[in-house]
Amino acid sequence: MTQIGEVDSPAAWRAPDMETATHWRRRLKPTEIDEIDAGFRHAKAAGGTLGNLSQDQFPLPQVSKVLVDIRDKLETGPGINLLKGFPVDKYSVDDLRLIYWGLAIHLGTPVEQ
């Protein structure tokens, strides 16, 4: 039962509850990592940049399905999601920016901060 002033929503979580919850965390599979890398290489070869990158330039045929599920959790669930296991040490900072942007264009409309 909620108390006055409390919000009853999946987005109304408390840090201690999330520490043990697993529904907002997902470890990438090796095939998904390979697909993200292939999408990145395709985008780079196509001259994709943060300013002009499209889903077609950063193809993720299977991972995009995972990202649809994540988008749903972001919009109707707790509002957070953690993807684990991506080998960030394999890429430069600029390459990682393009990879993150490529993932973001499959989630929605990315905006630089």
N, C-alpha and C positions, 0 to 999 in steps of 0.2 A: 504494500500500500504506500502510495506516495504522500508526502507531507505537503502542506501548503507551501508554495514557492518552488517545489521540486518539479523538474521536467521529466516526464516519462517518455523516453525516446532512446533508440539505439545510439544516438549521438550524445546522449547525456551519460557519459561514463566517468569513472574515477580512476586515477592512476593506479591505485593498488589492484583494482579489478583487471586492468589491462596487463599488468605484469605477468599474470598467469594465463591470460587468455591467448589462444592461438589463432582465432578466426581473422585477425588483422595482419598476420604474418604469412609469407609464402616464400619458400625456397625455390629459386629457379632451377629447372631441370637442365642437364647438359644440352639437350636438344634445343631448349629455349634460349640458352646463352649463345649457342651457335647461330640461331636464327637472328637474334639481336645483332650479333657481330656481322652477319651477312647483310642485314638491313643497313647497318652503319657503313659498311664498305660500298654498298650500292649507292647510298646517299652521297658519300664522298666522291665517288667516281662520277656521279651525275652533277656535281658542283653544288650540292645542297648546303645551305647555310641556315643559321637560325632565322634569318629574315625571309627565306623563300622555301623552306622545306615543306613538302607535302607528304601525305600518306603514301602516295604512289612512288615517291622518291625514297621512302624508308619503309619498304615492304616487310610486313610481319604477318604472314598468312595464318600461322597458328597462335603466335603470342598475342595477336590482336584480339583473339577470343578470350584469352586470359585477362587482357586489359578491359574488356567489356564487363567482365565479372567484377574486377577491381573498381571500375567506375561506378557500378551499382552500389558497392559497399561504401564508396566515398559519398555518394549522394543519399543513400537511404539507410546506411549502417552507421558505424562509429565515426566515419569521416576521415579515417586514417588507414593506411596500408603500407606495409613494409615488404619490399622485395629483397630477398637475401641471396647471396651467392654469386653476384656478378663480379667478375675479376677486374675491379677498378684499377689495380696496379699495372695492368697490361696496356693501359691507354694514357695518353696525355690529357691534361686538363681540358684543352680545347676539344679533343675527341670526345671526352666524357660529356661536355656540354651538348655536343651534337647528338650523342646517344640519348641523353636525358630528354632533349627536345623531341627526338624521334619517337620516344615512348610517349611523351606528353601529347603529341599530335594524334595519337591513337586513343588517348583518354578524353580529349576535348579540345578546347581552344587554349593553347598555352599563351601566357603573358609573361614578359620579362619583368623582373623586379629590380 
